[in-house]
Amino acid sequence: MFEKIMIATDGSDTSEKAAKVGVDLARISGGKVFVIYVADTGRLSHLPDDMLLVSIRDLLLREGEEATGNIEKMAAEAGVAFQKMIVEGKPSDEILKASREEGIQLLVMGSVGRSGLDRFLLGSVAEKVVQHSQVPVLTVPGDRS
């Protein structure tokens, strides 16, 4: 069914929920999960190049380690093969690029990310990925309160 499933995470509750779905699908189909976290360092490019910028970049990369580490534990508990990618750039572009390069068959992600901005139905990253992906994208909704 799905041998290669990519889970895009930003560490939010919604992406954790999406990760559970992706790991379950991989377990059921005997597939492998590729987890990607994109540190959106492009937003920092207009800031002066000083120690604060370096600290923010390091913080983003540490968040990536934590977010992917949580999913790695989830995959290990489910007996699912796991590979992680922590990259820098524009999230939608990097997710699409990695999915092509890895031959992904299904992308799984939260419908709204950490920003909490609800662009009608999908978050802006999820919306761009859905519009431009060459493979099916499963968006998992967050909890509505």
N, C-alpha and C positions, 0 to 999 in steps of 0.2 A: 504494500500500500504506500506508505510514506517512509522511505529509507533515510531521508535527510530533511529534518525539520529545523528551521531557524526560529529562535525565540529572541525577539528584540526587547531589551529591558532598559528602563531608566531608574530602576530602584523603587518605583512608586507601588502603592498597593494594587493598582490596576494591572501593572506589568507582572507583579507576583502572581496574581490570579490567572493571567494569561500563561505564565510559565507552568503553572499546575496543569492547565489544559494541554499545553504542548508536550510536557513530559508524559502525561497519560496517553496521548496519541502515539508517542514514540514507543512507549512500553507495549501498547496493544499491537502496534504494527511491526515491532522488532526493529525499530529505527534508531537513529542517533540524533541527538540534539546539538545544534550549534547555537551557542548563546552569544549575542552581540550587545555590547554597550558602547554607545558613541558619546565621547566627551565633546560637547558642543563648544569647542575652543574658538570657533569662528566668531562667536559673539564677543570675544575678547580682543579681536584684532585692532579695534579702534582705540583701545586703551594704551596709555604709555607703557613701554616695556620696562617694568621695574619689578621689584621683589613681590609686590602685591599680585601682579599678574602671574608670576611663577607660582605663588601660593595658591591662587585660585585654580590654576591648571592642575597642580598636584592634588588639590582637594577633589576635583572632578575625576581624576584617575583613581584616587582611593575609593570614591563612591562606586566607580566601575568595578573595582576589585570586590567590594562588598556585595554589590548587586549580583554579579556573576557567581560569586562564591555561594550565595544563598541558593541559587538555582543548581549549582554543582552538587550541593548536599541533597537537594530534592531529587536530582537525577540518580545519584548514587543509591539513595534509599529505594528507588524504584527499579534499580538494576539496568539503567539506561546509559548507553555510551554518551560521552559528553566532550565537547570541545568549546573553549571560550575564545572570544575575540574582544579586545578592548582597543578601540581605535579613536582617532581624533578627526573631527570634521563636522560637516553638516549631517545631522542624523538621518534624514530621509535618503540622501545621496549615498551615504556609506552603507546603510542597510541594503539598498538596492544593489549596489556594487558587490557587496559580500555575498548576497544571495546568488548572483550570477556566477561569481568566481567559484563558489563552493558547490554549484549544481544543486541548489536547494529545491525541494519539491513542494514545500509548504512553509509559508511565513506565518508566525503567530505573534500577535502583539496586542497590547491594551488599546482600547479605542480612544482613551484620553490619557495623556501622560502626566508627569509631575507638575506641569504648569497649571493644571486644573482648568485651563481655558477650554471651554466646550464650544467647538466650532460647529454648532448645530448638532451633529451626530458624532463626528469624529474629531479627534485632536488634529492639529495641523500636520504633525509628522505622520500619523496614521493615514490621514487623508492623502498626502502626497505618495506614500508607499502604495496604497490601494490603487491610486490612479495610474501609477507607472510600473507596477510590478509585472513581470513576465510569468510569475507563478501565482497560484491561489494564495490569498491572504485571509487569515482568520482573525478578525478583531473581536476581542473579548471585552464586554462592557464592564465598567467599574460599578461599584455599589452606588445607587442613587439614594441620597438621604433628603 
